[in-house]
């Protein structure tokens, strides 16, 4: 049990930071994807 606490502390923090960053970046990626689709549609209308 004494070995488990430091393992969770050492591994848990990077996992928590990774999940937090993925959640934050996901919204920005979705926004970027929509902008690219809109740009492609606008270019399609011009051509």
C-alpha positions as CSV (number, residue, x, y, z in Angstrom):
1,X,0.0,0.0,0.0
2,X,2.9,2.4,0.7
3,X,4.2,1.9,-2.8
4,X,0.8,2.5,-4.4
5,X,0.4,6.1,-3.1
6,X,3.6,7.5,-4.8
7,X,2.8,5.6,-8.0
8,X,-0.7,7.2,-8.1
9,X,0.8,10.6,-7.3
10,X,3.5,10.3,-10.0
11,X,1.2,8.9,-12.7
12,X,-2.1,10.5,-11.8
13,X,-0.9,14.1,-12.2
14,X,0.4,13.7,-15.8
15,X,-2.8,11.9,-16.7
16,X,-4.9,14.7,-15.2
17,X,-3.0,17.3,-17.1
18,X,-3.2,15.4,-20.3
19,X,-7.0,15.0,-20.0
20,X,-7.4,18.7,-19.2
21,X,-5.4,19.7,-22.2
22,X,-7.2,17.3,-24.5
23,X,-10.6,18.7,-23.4
24,X,-9.5,22.3,-23.9
25,X,-7.9,21.6,-27.3
26,X,-10.9,19.6,-28.5
27,X,-13.1,22.6,-28.7
28,X,-10.5,24.6,-30.6
29,X,-10.0,21.7,-33.1
30,X,-13.8,21.5,-33.7
31,X,-13.9,25.3,-34.3
32,X,-10.9,25.0,-36.7
33,X,-12.6,22.1,-38.5
34,X,-15.8,24.2,-39.0
35,X,-13.8,27.1,-40.3
36,X,-12.0,24.9,-42.8
37,X,-15.4,23.5,-44.0
38,X,-16.8,27.0,-44.4
39,X,-13.7,28.1,-46.3
40,X,-14.0,25.1,-48.6
41,X,-17.6,26.0,-49.3
42,X,-16.8,29.6,-50.0
43,X,-14.1,28.6,-52.4
44,X,-16.5,26.2,-54.1
45,X,-19.0,29.0,-54.6
46,X,-16.3,31.2,-56.2
47,X,-15.1,28.6,-58.6
